[in-house]
Amino acid sequence: MTDAYIVSALRTPVGRKKGSLATMHPADLGAIPLKETFNRVSLDPALVEDVIYGCVDTVGPQAGDIARTCWLVAGLPDCVPGTTVDRQCGSSQQAVHFAAQAIMSGTSDIVIAGGVQNMNMIPISYAMIAGQQLGFENPFHDSPGWIDRYGKTEVSQFNSANMIAEKWDISREDMEIFAQSSHEKAISAIDNGLFEDEIVPVGEFLHDETPRRDTTLERMAELNPVIEGQIITAAVSSQNADGAASILIVSEKALIEHNLVPLVKISHLTVRGDDPIWMLTAPIPATKHALKKSNLSLDDIQRVEINEAFASIPLSWQKEFSYPIEQINVNGGAIALGHPLGATGARLMTTLIHDMKRNNIKYGLQTMCEGGGQANVTILENC
């Protein structure tokens, strides 16, 4: 088995609800980091063997194999194919896994992975309700097999986030303190130019516009819960957002032949499942599985990116592993930086890679909860 190396990791700034990217066609948005990859890396784009992009709610402008469309809109060679992956919130992290596995197996030498999402243009879960006009309630409750196994319990990320908070004894105040910290870390990273090397400007749009400089614990405390009687509020939830990211992955053979400089080596890949009604707990068993398979411990890992779908997710993971919280999401997470569903996995990885290079971190771990009760784990090793 050959090793897989990342030689470029770029992203757009993240646009907020009704923000700078709200009216941008997803294909044009996803094309931006693809095109810039070949401005920064001396490589003939015709040598790319596949483009694998994550995207959720692939309807309307996100339909028709958005990975392929983004590549073509970028003006890149039409001999290069593309395919689109949906593992819900982990779609673009899974795209990286598929690309790396193609390299590791010897099937390919040069693959681009990433993701794109415009949540202003196509609202969250639109694909889930699109079948209603055809008589389907939702993707689950019209299936006798699903009902036999899980009944008609609502499949709800909000219920899951609340159940996790209760199980791991995480209070609303705990989550609000974590959310405030996410905004503060993201604002500090922006103000200190820490994202500049990873961001490709979109015209005059240069910086993530999602962090809230005016948020306070007092203002968070005033919000009503999303569901009456629960403790999850908008303040402790990830923001709907727009964005794209692209990661160029190559074999050692390609490194040598094309004189490319690796950023990190992909050290380990894991994906695991858990209860789909609890939905958001899978990062915990997935991390345990990854550590066992990789022969690493969390003592070896100095950085963790875990998607802040809700504050209860990273907080429950941290409690489960007693991992230093100051090494988790050191530049903020999705509560501050937004969660453009199909792009978030690649956005997280891009930020993690640049942080590892900047701070000479040997190992970094990324995980995220995903619809269906799933989670990917990627372990990266600094080159």
C-alpha positions in Angstrom: 0.0 0.0 0.0 1.3 3.4 -1.0 1.1 6.6 1.1 -1.2 9.5 0.3 0.0 13.0 0.7 -1.8 16.4 0.7 0.0 19.0 -1.3 -2.6 21.8 -1.4 -5.6 22.7 0.9 -7.6 25.8 0.0 -11.0 27.2 0.9 -13.2 30.2 0.2 -14.2 32.5 3.0 -17.4 31.3 4.7 -20.5 33.4 3.9 -23.3 33.9 6.4 -27.0 33.7 6.0 -28.0 36.4 3.4 -24.3 37.2 3.1 -21.7 37.7 0.5 -22.1 34.3 -1.2 -25.9 34.0 -1.0 -26.6 34.5 -4.7 -23.5 32.7 -6.1 -24.2 29.6 -8.1 -22.7 26.6 -6.3 -20.8 25.5 -9.3 -19.1 28.9 -9.5 -18.4 28.8 -5.8 -16.9 25.3 -5.9 -14.8 26.2 -8.9 -12.9 28.9 -7.0 -10.6 26.8 -4.8 -10.2 24.3 -7.7 -8.9 26.9 -10.1 -6.6 28.5 -7.5 -5.1 25.1 -6.7 -3.3 25.1 -10.1 -2.2 28.7 -9.7 -0.3 27.7 -6.5 0.8 24.2 -7.5 2.9 23.6 -10.6 1.0 20.7 -12.0 -0.9 20.1 -15.3 -4.5 19.8 -14.2 -5.1 17.3 -17.0 -3.1 14.8 -14.9 -5.9 14.8 -12.2 -7.6 11.4 -12.4 -10.8 12.3 -10.5 -12.5 15.1 -8.7 -14.6 14.0 -5.6 -16.7 16.6 -4.0 -19.1 16.5 -1.1 -22.5 18.1 -1.3 -25.8 17.7 0.6 -29.2 18.6 -0.8 -28.2 18.0 -4.4 -31.2 19.6 -6.1 -31.5 22.6 -8.4 -28.1 24.2 -8.9 -26.4 21.6 -6.7 -27.8 18.7 -8.8 -26.3 17.1 -11.9 -23.0 15.9 -10.3 -21.8 19.2 -8.8 -18.2 17.9 -8.6 -18.0 17.6 -12.3 -19.8 20.9 -12.9 -17.4 22.8 -10.6 -14.4 21.5 -12.4 -15.8 22.5 -15.8 -16.9 25.9 -14.6 -13.3 26.4 -13.3 -12.2 26.2 -16.9 -10.2 23.0 -16.3 -9.7 20.1 -18.8 -12.8 18.3 -19.7 -11.0 15.0 -19.8 -11.1 14.9 -15.9 -14.2 13.2 -14.4 -15.9 14.1 -11.2 -18.3 12.5 -8.7 -20.4 13.8 -5.8 -20.6 12.2 -2.4 -23.3 12.5 0.3 -22.4 11.3 3.7 -24.4 14.2 5.1 -22.3 16.6 7.2 -19.2 14.5 6.6 -19.5 14.5 2.8 -16.3 16.3 2.0 -14.3 14.5 4.7 -15.6 11.3 3.1 -14.5 12.7 -0.3 -11.0 13.0 1.1 -11.2 9.4 2.3 -12.3 8.1 -1.1 -9.5 10.1 -2.8 -6.9 8.9 -0.3 -8.1 5.3 -0.7 -7.7 5.6 -4.5 -4.1 6.8 -3.9 -3.3 4.2 -1.3 -4.7 1.3 -3.4 -2.5 2.3 -6.3 -5.6 3.0 -8.5 -4.7 6.7 -8.9 -1.8 9.0 -8.3 -3.5 12.4 -8.4 -7.0 13.1 -7.1 -8.8 16.3 -5.9 -11.3 16.1 -3.0 -13.4 18.8 -1.4 -16.9 20.1 -1.2 -19.3 22.9 -1.8 -22.6 24.1 -0.4 -24.8 27.1 -0.8 -27.3 27.0 2.0 -28.9 30.3 1.2 -29.8 29.1 -2.3 -30.8 25.6 -1.3 -32.1 25.5 2.3 -30.9 22.8 4.8 -32.8 19.5 4.4 -34.5 20.5 1.2 -33.8 17.1 -0.3 -35.5 15.5 2.8 -38.8 17.2 2.0 -38.6 17.3 -1.8 -40.5 14.0 -2.0 -43.5 15.3 -0.2 -45.0 16.6 -3.4 -44.8 13.0 -4.7 -46.5 11.6 -1.6 -43.5 10.7 0.6 -43.5 12.0 4.2 -39.8 11.8 4.6 -36.9 9.4 3.7 -37.6 7.1 6.7 -41.2 6.8 7.7 -42.5 5.5 4.4 -40.2 2.4 4.8 -41.8 -0.6 6.6 -38.3 -1.9 7.3 -37.3 1.3 9.0 -40.5 1.4 11.1 -40.0 -2.2 12.1 -36.6 -1.3 13.5 -36.9 2.3 14.7 -40.6 3.0 14.8 -41.9 6.5 13.9 -39.6 8.3 16.3 -38.7 11.7 14.9 -35.2 11.7 13.3 -34.1 15.0 14.7 -30.6 16.5 15.1 -32.0 18.9 17.7 -33.4 16.1 19.8 -30.1 14.3 19.5 -28.1 17.3 20.5 -30.3 17.7 23.6 -30.2 14.0 24.5 -26.4 14.1 24.3 -26.3 17.2 26.6 -28.4 15.3 29.1 -26.4 12.0 28.9 -23.0 13.7 29.4 -24.3 16.2 31.9 -23.7 19.3 29.8 -25.6 22.4 30.9 -26.9 25.2 28.7 -24.4 27.4 30.4 -21.5 25.0 29.5 -22.6 25.1 25.9 -22.9 28.9 25.9 -19.4 29.3 27.3 -18.1 27.0 24.7 -20.0 28.9 21.9 -18.6 32.2 23.1 -15.1 30.8 23.1 -15.6 29.6 19.5 -16.5 33.1 18.4 -13.5 34.6 20.3 -11.0 32.1 18.8 -12.3 32.6 15.3 -12.2 36.4 15.6 -8.6 36.2 17.0 -7.6 34.0 14.0 -9.1 36.4 11.5 -7.6 39.5 13.2 -4.2 37.8 13.4 -4.2 36.7 9.7 -4.1 33.0 10.6 -6.5 32.1 7.8 -4.9 34.1 5.0 -2.8 31.3 3.5 -5.8 28.9 3.3 -8.4 31.3 2.0 -9.0 32.1 -1.7 -10.8 35.5 -1.9 -14.1 35.6 -3.8 -13.8 39.0 -5.5 -13.7 41.5 -2.7 -14.9 39.0 -0.2 -11.8 38.2 1.8 -12.7 37.0 5.4 -15.2 34.7 7.1 -18.2 36.8 7.9 -19.9 34.4 10.3 -18.2 35.1 13.7 -20.2 37.4 15.9 -18.1 40.1 17.5 -21.1 41.4 19.5 -22.2 38.2 21.0 -22.2 37.8 24.8 -23.2 35.2 27.4 -25.9 37.6 28.5 -27.4 37.8 25.0 -27.2 34.0 24.5 -29.0 33.4 27.8 -32.0 35.5 26.5 -32.7 33.1 23.5 -35.5 30.7 23.5 -34.7 27.0 22.9 -35.2 25.7 19.4 -37.7 23.1 20.9 -39.7 24.1 24.0 -38.6 22.3 27.1 -35.1 21.6 25.8 -31.8 23.5 26.1 -30.5 23.7 22.6 -30.6 27.3 21.2 -29.4 28.9 18.0 -26.4 30.3 19.9 -25.0 26.9 20.6 -25.7 25.5 17.1 -23.7 25.7 13.9 -24.6 28.4 11.5 -26.1 27.8 8.1 -23.5 29.1 5.7 -22.0 29.0 2.2 -18.5 27.9 1.2 -16.2 25.6 -0.7 -12.9 23.9 -0.2 -10.5 21.7 -2.3 -7.7 19.4 -1.3 -5.1 18.0 -3.7 -4.0 14.4 -2.8 -1.1 12.6 -4.5 1.0 9.5 -4.3 4.7 9.4 -3.4 5.3 8.6 -7.1 3.5 11.8 -8.1 5.5 13.8 -5.5 8.7 12.7 -7.1 7.7 12.9 -10.7 6.2 16.4 -10.4 8.5 17.8 -7.8 5.7 18.5 -5.4 6.0 19.5 -1.8 3.8 17.6 0.7 2.0 19.4 3.6 0.9 16.3 5.5 0.6 12.6 5.0 -2.7 10.9 5.6 -1.9 8.6 8.4 -5.2 6.9 9.1 -8.8 6.8 7.8 -11.9 5.5 9.8 -15.6 5.7 9.4 -18.0 4.1 11.9 -21.7 4.1 12.7 -23.9 4.4 15.8 -27.6 4.7 16.6 -29.3 6.8 13.9 -31.9 8.2 16.4 -29.1 9.4 18.7 -27.5 10.4 15.3 -24.6 12.6 16.6 -22.8 10.3 19.0 -20.7 8.4 16.4 -17.5 10.6 16.7 -16.9 8.8 20.1 -16.8 5.1 18.8 -15.2 6.3 15.6 -12.3 7.9 17.5 -11.9 4.8 19.7 -11.7 2.6 16.5 -9.2 5.0 14.8 -6.9 5.0 17.8 -6.9 1.2 18.1 -6.3 0.7 14.3 -3.6 3.4 14.1 -1.7 2.3 17.2 -1.8 6.0 18.4 -3.1 7.5 21.6 -4.6 10.9 22.1 -1.4 11.8 23.9 0.3 11.6 20.5 -2.3 14.1 19.0 -1.8 17.8 19.7 -4.7 19.1 17.6 -8.3 18.0 17.2 -11.0 19.4 14.9 -14.4 18.2 15.8 -17.3 19.8 14.0 -19.4 22.1 16.2 -22.8 21.0 14.8 -23.9 21.7 18.3 -21.8 22.6 21.3 -22.8 19.3 23.0 -21.0 17.3 20.4 -17.4 18.5 21.0 -18.1 18.8 24.8 -19.4 15.2 25.0 -16.3 14.0 23.0 -14.0 15.9 25.3 -15.6 14.5 28.4 -15.5 11.0 27.1 -11.7 11.2 26.4 -10.6 13.8 29.0 -8.8 15.5 26.1 -7.4 19.0 26.7 -10.1 21.4 25.6 -7.5 24.0 24.7 -6.3 21.7 21.9 -9.8 21.4 20.3 -10.9 23.7 17.5 -8.1 26.1 18.4 -9.3 28.7 15.7 -13.0 28.3 16.4 -15.5 26.0 14.9 -18.8 25.8 13.1 -20.7 27.8 15.8 -18.5 30.8 14.8 -17.3 29.8 11.3 -20.5 28.2 9.9 -21.3 24.8 8.6 -21.8 24.7 4.8 -22.8 21.1 5.0 -21.1 19.5 2.0 -18.0 21.7 2.3 -17.4 21.6 6.1 -15.2 18.4 6.2 -12.8 19.8 3.7 -12.9 23.3 5.4 -12.0 21.7 8.7 -9.2 19.8 7.2 -7.8 22.8 5.4 -7.8 24.8 8.6 -6.3 21.9 10.5 -3.5 21.4 8.0 -2.4 25.0 8.0 -2.5 25.1 11.8 -0.3 22.0 12.0 2.2 23.5 9.6 2.2 26.9 11.4 2.7 25.4 14.8 4.9 22.3 13.9 2.2 19.9 15.1 3.1 16.2 14.3 -0.4 14.6 14.5 -3.8 16.1 14.0 -7.2 14.3 14.2 -10.4 15.4 12.6 -13.9 14.0 13.3 -17.5 15.0 12.8 -21.0 13.8 13.4 -23.1 12.9 10.4 -26.7 12.1 9.6 -27.6 8.5 9.9 -25.5 8.2 13.1 -22.1 8.1 11.4 -18.7 9.7 11.8 -15.4 9.9 9.9 -12.0 10.2 11.6 -8.9 11.3 9.7 -5.5 11.4 11.3 -2.9 13.6 9.6 0.9 13.5 10.1 3.0 16.6 9.4 5.6 16.2 6.7 
